[in-house]
Amino acid sequence: MGLPWAGKTGCSPVQIRVGWGAVLYSLIGTCRLNSVEPEAWLRYVLGQIQDWPVNRLRDLLPWKTDLTST
């Protein structure tokens, strides 16, 4: 059970998982530093990102997201 694209990046599947874990941990920490509930923010982003314009992805960052109206 490997990741089919892991060999193309030169990284092992474990390195890739650790990398994604670091990204997620960083985003959760950023939420906490900005007084945003991490779970609420993640639910909001996952619900919005499919239809969100790619040139406005910055608006989904924790310090720019207004969760009071959701």
N, C-alpha and C positions, 0 to 999 in steps of 0.2 A: 504494500500500500504506500506508494510514493507519490510525489507530486510530479506530473509528467514534464513540467517545465523547469524543475529544479536542476537538472543536468545542464540545461542551456545557460543558466546563470552562473555556474561555477560554485554554487552554494549547496550545501547539503540541506535536506528537508528540515533538520533540526535548526540550522542557522536561520532559515527563512521563518520558522515559527517563532524563534527568539526575536527576530527583527520585528515581526508583527506584534508580538507581545510588548515590545518596547514602545512601539507607536501607540498602542492602546493605553498603556500605562501613562505615557506622556499626555495623551488627550484627557484622561481622567484627572491627572494632576492639574492640568490647565483649567479644567472645569472647577475644581475645588478652589484654586487660586482666584478665580473670578466669581466665586459665590454662586456657581451654577450646579444644580444637582446632576451628577454625571449620568445616571440612568435616564432621567427625563430628557437630557440633551441628546443622548444616543438614540433614544426612541424617536425623538423629533427628526433628527438627521436621517435615520434609516427610513422614516416615512416620507421625507421630502426629496431625498437625493435622486430618485428615479426621474422626476420631472423637472429637476432644478437645472437651470442653464449653466453650462460648464464655465462660462466666463464670470459667474457670480458665486463660485464655490467658497470664496472668502467670507461671504455672508453667513455661512453655516458654522463658522468657527465659534467656540464657546463664548468669547467676549463680544461677539456681534449678534448672537441669537437672542431674541426676546421670547422667553417661554411663558411670560405672564398671560399672553392672549390665547395659549393653547389649552 
